[in-house]
Amino acid sequence: MAGQDTLILIPARMAASRLPGKPLADIGGEPMIVHVLRRAQEANLGPAVVATDSEDIASAVEKAGGRAVMTRADHPSGSDRIFEALTKIDPEGRVSIIVNVQGDLPTIAPQDVAAAAKLLDDRSVSIATIAAEIKKDEERTATSVVKAVGSPIAPGRLRALYFTRATAPWGDGPLYHHIGLYAYRRAALEKFVGLPPSPLERREKLEQLRALEAGMRIDIAIVDSVPLGVDTPEDLEAARKILAR
């Protein structure tokens, strides 16, 4: 999947209610967004670019030798931001696979980024994502932990049926913690951002349900662990400790 047909985009904005300015938060002497960019580059899928509405973020990325593209400030979601970035970077339509890596995942494993893109080797898959088996009892019932529900179709691979904040599915067996990293076919991303928010998306506050409700196929690669998402000062301290090792 590596090469000119794949582009990794990292949406990043300064406005975060619990940790303002978090993309520029210092971790080991570099802004968090630069750590995310490095992990994305290490996946060896193709170019990695930060999509932002902040000149400060763009400057920090470029100072570290990376590339940033400026986007509008009024996007409702990261998906909309990366679609605008895609049209600016590649108006000719050469890129066919877009990987969306959240800008607050400085500990994401490069092989997990690659695992999502690999699922698109199957031409019938529109969108790919990743999940990890839940190991902690408290995460089984936590509404902050999104559960991926799917049918096993191969070892380490599910076809997504639903995503929910509830504890699901019921009964014996593993539960999976969904990780918000996506690989899209270009046509799927264009279709997705053109759709209005769907009823279940609004109810669960989960954007990916819009794709399922529109009949788009999402496959899920099972990975070993959940990366640390940085949303609070405590998360930031945890990320500093992890990346200092």
Secondary structure, 3 states (H helix, E strand, C coil): CCCCCEEEEEEECCCCCCCCCHHHCEECCEEHHHHHHHHHHHCCCCCEEEEECCHHHHHHHHHCCCEEEECCCCCCCHHHHHHHHHHHHCCCCCCCEEEECCCCCCCCCHHHHHHHHHHHHCCCCCEEEEEEECCCHHHHHCCCCCEEEEEEEECCEEEEEEEECCCCCCCCCCCEEEEEEEEEEHHHHHHHHHCCCCHHHHHHCCCHHHHHHCCCCEEEEEECCCCCCCCCHHHHHHHHHHHCC
